[in-house]
Amino acid sequence: MNVLVVNAGSSSLKYQLLNTQSGEVFAKGNCERIGIDGSFIGHEEKGAGKSTLEVALPDHRTAIKHVFEILETVDAPIEGIGHRVVQGGWYFPESAVVTDETLAQVREVAPLAPLHNYAEADVIEICRDMFPELGNVIVPDTAFHYNMPERAWRYALPRDVVEKHHVRKYGAHGTSHRFIWRTVNEFMEGKAHKLVSCHLGSGASLCAIEDGRCMDTTMGLTPLDGLVMGTRCGTLDPATVFYLSRVGGYSIDEIDTMMNKQSGLLAVSGVSSDSRDVLAGASKGDENCEMAAEMFSYRAGQLFAEMAASMGGVDTMAFTAGIGENSVEMRRRVADKLAWLGVELDPELNAVRSDDPRVISTPNSKITCLVVPTNEELMIALDVEALLG
């Protein structure tokens, strides 16, 4: 099945047209700066290379219209559309076909992810209007985590508050973690049972997966929780918010912006939110960059142990996403924090670059360590095929 996967953000729209059976990507691209001056579309097509189209993109309707026009020249008819939805809330324990009801539910839970869900719902509506003959599928990032044990998802808050406002751990990156489990299980020929999936990028999360079921994850009600990230602070004492408001005089919106967009590697290093810049600074003796890298790997190691505890042990770990797949140095740092658990990387294997899953630990390592390139688009497309095919 040829599936168009759409990932709409507040001011961007990524797309990829691929085949579910072969995994072949016919075309992909990104509409940038939607609603902002200087908007453009970066497009890449098999056999035609990359191109950039400078075009006014006042809204997502205009952006998706341009995408469909561009894809008309691609020799691969679209047979279904899959939409990455950041927050499925309390409605989506799994992917779902778009109907009037499910689309309304995406909007209803949008306050949990306002920068994404509203835009995603708009794009879904536009696709239905423009191509009513095509089926659309909602694939929420939160679905994989929805059925984790209650001890993991419930917060120790008053039950009436929790139930009225649907406050719980939802997690994120679920589509990626689900793909990683699927790939690891196949690659290890069923020998992996307790996996910690390490999705390390500008946004980062760990997930404890036991025989295919999410047992816990590091992100919480929102993607702010857990690890130190590019611009997000990760877990901290919740009373920090009250303190900054009462003593610092910051508004709730200012604190929200601070913790989501001005913290993490950017804040600690004082240089960049990009781990490559941070590690480059650390190698040159920049103490702030070194501390940022140390905090990133320390928290990853610390929360890895927490994920292992949720399963009563761990036999496999997988590095994925931008940092996890590409940073030899950050993988080494994280593994060093886990030496007490018997993790031992092979330096030569760790230095190999490949687009395929690979083992990077030594035969003596108590935990098998892998690098597994993630492919959320393929996972979304497979859900579309399963529901529409």
Rosetta blueprint (number, residue, H / E / L):
1 M L
2 N E
3 V E
4 L E
5 V E
6 V E
7 N E
8 A E
9 G L
10 S L
11 S L
12 S L
13 L E
14 K E
15 Y E
16 Q E
17 L E
18 L E
19 N E
20 T L
21 Q L
22 S L
23 G L
24 E L
25 V E
26 F E
27 A E
28 K E
29 G E
30 N E
31 C E
32 E E
33 R L
34 I L
35 G L
36 I L
37 D L
38 G L
39 S L
40 F E
41 I E
42 G E
43 H E
44 E E
45 E E
46 K L
47 G L
48 A L
49 G E
50 K E
51 S E
52 T E
53 L E
54 E E
55 V L
56 A L
57 L L
58 P L
59 D L
60 H H
61 R H
62 T H
63 A H
64 I H
65 K H
66 H H
67 V H
68 F H
69 E H
70 I H
71 L H
72 E L
73 T L
74 V L
75 D L
76 A L
77 P L
78 I L
79 E L
80 G E
81 I E
82 G E
83 H E
84 R E
85 V E
86 V L
87 Q L
88 G L
89 G L
90 W L
91 Y L
92 F L
93 P L
94 E L
95 S L
96 A E
97 V E
98 V L
99 T L
100 D H
101 E H
102 T H
103 L H
104 A H
105 Q H
106 V H
107 R H
108 E H
109 V L
110 A H
111 P H
112 L H
113 A L
114 P L
115 L L
116 H L
117 N H
118 Y H
119 A H
120 E H
121 A H
122 D H
123 V H
124 I H
125 E H
126 I H
127 C H
128 R H
129 D H
130 M H
131 F L
132 P L
133 E L
134 L L
135 G L
136 N E
137 V E
138 I E
139 V E
140 P E
141 D L
142 T L
143 A H
144 F H
145 H H
146 Y L
147 N L
148 M L
149 P L
150 E H
151 R H
152 A H
153 W H
154 R L
155 Y L
156 A L
157 L L
158 P L
159 R H
160 D H
161 V H
162 V H
163 E H
164 K H
165 H H
166 H L
167 V L
168 R L
169 K L
170 Y L
171 G L
172 A L
173 H L
174 G H
175 T H
176 S H
177 H H
178 R H
179 F H
180 I H
181 W H
182 R H
183 T H
184 V H
185 N H
186 E H
187 F H
188 M L
189 E L
190 G L
191 K L
192 A L
193 H L
194 K E
195 L E
196 V E
197 S E
198 C E
199 H E
200 L L
201 G L
202 S L
203 G L
204 A L
205 S E
206 L E
207 C E
208 A E
209 I E
210 E E
211 D L
212 G L
213 R E
214 C E
215 M E
216 D E
217 T E
218 T L
219 M L
220 G L
221 L L
222 T L
223 P L
224 L L
225 D L
226 G L
227 L L
228 V L
229 M L
230 G L
231 T L
232 R L
233 C L
234 G L
235 T L
236 L L
237 D L
238 P L
239 A H
240 T H
241 V H
242 F H
243 Y H
244 L H
245 S H
246 R H
247 V L
248 G L
249 G L
250 Y L
251 S L
252 I H
253 D H
254 E H
255 I H
256 D H
257 T H
258 M H
259 M H
260 N H
261 K H
262 Q L
263 S L
264 G H
265 L H
266 L H
267 A H
268 V H
269 S H
270 G L
271 V L
272 S L
273 S L
274 D L
275 S H
276 R H
277 D H
278 V H
279 L H
280 A H
281 G H
282 A H
283 S H
284 K L
285 G L
286 D L
287 E H
288 N H
289 C H
290 E H
291 M H
292 A H
293 A H
294 E H
295 M H
296 F H
297 S H
298 Y H
299 R H
300 A H
301 G H
302 Q H
303 L H
304 F H
305 A H
306 E H
307 M H
308 A H
309 A H
310 S H
311 M H
312 G L
313 G L
314 V L
315 D L
316 T E
317 M E
318 A E
319 F E
320 T E
321 A H
322 G H
323 I H
324 G H
325 E H
326 N H
327 S L
328 V H
329 E H
330 M H
331 R H
332 R H
333 R H
334 V H
335 A H
336 D H
337 K H
338 L L
339 A H
340 W H
341 L H
342 G L
343 V L
344 E L
345 L E
346 D L
347 P H
348 E H
349 L H
350 N H
351 A H
352 V L
353 R L
354 S L
355 D L
356 D L
357 P L
358 R E
359 V E
360 I L
361 S E
362 T L
363 P L
364 N L
365 S L
366 K L
367 I L
368 T E
369 C E
370 L E
371 V E
372 V L
373 P L
374 T L
375 N L
376 E H
377 E H
378 L H
379 M H
380 I H
381 A H
382 L H
383 D H
384 V H
385 E H
386 A H
387 L H
388 L H
389 G L
